[in-house]
Amino acid sequence: MATNLREELHQLSASEAAFYARLGLQLGVATLADVSEWVDDVLLQEPEPELFYLELYRYLRTGKDEVLAYLSLAFPPESFSVRPALAWLQQHLSAGSWSLGQTISALYRLRLLVTSDREIGWIYGLAADYEHSSQESAEALRDVYRETEAFLACYHDYTFANRAEWLYLDAALEQRLANLRS
């Protein structure tokens, strides 16, 4: 299951789109082919595309490391919510296109980008539980799978299509996370 960057990023500014494209590549939820399709679509639809897209098109012919470097340097450092990336992980896990190990690994890479202490705690906890349960029984691994699924379900609605709802989702998120272990 690939992330449809054309659908996801079409309403974003170039700097924000660069952030999410880079994040998608780093997590493995997007491929160079996905980025290429998105850039092709932008170049075909925009009468005068921004220089960023033309440069990115050129870098796409060089390789993933060069694309990631360009996406990192194309704009001044900015940070955006990584909660849509957590929604991407939820989609991949629930669709069965990713294993629990892949999901935990991607989650762990996000640990420094999430904003709340509760989210950080959950990510570290799930990673530790996964490592511990992988040496135990299949039942222990299923428990970690269920916990991971429940954690990521809290982010299901963080899509770009319903971006107007993010403030409401943010307001309810801490309570949803607190309720998971109660």
N, C-alpha and C positions, 0 to 999 in steps of 0.2 A: 504494500500500500504506500504509494508515494504521496507526498504533500503537494497539493495543487497550488503552486506559488502564483500562478496567473490569477486564480480566483482569490487567494488570500491577500495578495499584496497590491492589487490593482488600484486601490483608493489611497494608498499611503504616499507620503512624501518620499523622495529619493533617499534621504538619509535614514528614515525609518525602515524603508524597504531593504536597504543595504544591511541594517542591523539584523532584521529577521531572516534575510537570505543567508547571511553569515551564520547565524545561530542554527538555522535549519541544516546547513552543511556540517557544522561542527557536531551537532547531535546525531547526524545520520538520518534525519527524517526527510531530508531533501538531498537530491543528487545534482551533479553538474548538469545532467540532462534536464532536470526540473528547472534549474536556474536558466539554462539556455532557452527552454521553451518560453519562460516568462519574459526574458529579455527580447527574444524574437517578437513576441506578441506586442510588447511596448514599442519596439522600433517600427513595427508595421502599422500600429494604430495612431501613434503620435505624429503629427505633421512635422514638428520640429522637436525631436527628442532631446532631453538633456544630455550634455556631454558625458555624464556619469554612465548612462546606458551604452553609449558608443564605446567608451573605454572598457566597460565590463564585457561587452560583446567580444572585443579584441582579447581580453584576458581569458575568456572561456576556452580559447583554443590552446592555452598553454598548460593548464592543469589545475587541480584542486588547491594546491598550496599557494599558487600565484593568485588565484581567484580570492581565496580567503585573505591573503595579504592586501589585495586591492580593496576588498570590501571593508577591511579594518582601517585603511588609510584614506579612503575616498572622502570622508567627512570628519570634522572634528569629533573627538570622542563624545558620544551621547549614550545615554542608557534609557531603554524603554522597558516596559513591563515584560517579564519573561513568562507571564501566566498563559499567553497564547501558545507558547512552546510546551507548557505542561499539558495544555489541551491536545496538542499534536501527539504527545506521548500517550495520553489517554486513548486517543483514537487508534494508535498503532497497537497498543496492548489489547484493547477490547476487540479489535478486528482479528486478533490472532496473528498479525503479520510480524510481531516482535515477540521475542521470548522475554521471560521475566528478567533474565540476566542482562539483556540488551537495554531493557527499560531502566533497570536499577543503575546501570553504567551511565546512561544518558542523564538520569535524574541527578546522579552524583556530580556530573559536570556542571549542573545548574546551581549547585549549592551556594556558590559565591555570588550569584546573580539574583536570587530570590530576596525579597525585602523584609519578610517578617521572621522573627525568632522562631515562631511556631513552625513555619515552613522549613526553616533550616533544621530544626529538631526532627521533624518528620523525615527529611531526606537522610540525615545521618542515621536515624533510627532504622529506617528501611534498609539502608546499605549494610548496617551491622547485623540486622536480623537475617538478611539474605546470606551474608557471609557465614553466619553461624548455622543457619538452617541447611545450607548446601552440604554441610558435613553431617547432617542428621537424617531424619526420615523424610519421605515424600510428603507426609502430612504436615510437617513443619514448613516445608517449601510451599505447600498449598496455602497455609496460613499467611505467609509473607505475600503470596500472590494476591490473596483477598484483601489484605491491608493496603497493598500498593494500588490495587484497583479502586478501593474506596477512597484513598488519598487523591488519586488522579481524577476521580469522578467529580471532585469538588471544582475542577477546572474545565469541565466539559463545555460550559457555556462561554468561555473566553475565546470567542471567535471574532474575527475582524468584522464579520457581517453584523454582529450585535454589539459593536464597540460602545454604542451609546449606553449600554447597560453595565459597563465595567465598574462604574462607581458604586452601583447597587450591589453588584457581585462582590466587590472589594469589602463593602460594609458587612456583608453576611459571611464572608470567608472565614474569618477568625473563629466565629461561633461554629461553623460547619466543621472546621478542623478540630476544635475542642470536643465536639460531640462524637467524633470518630472513636475515641478510646474510652468513652464514658459508658 
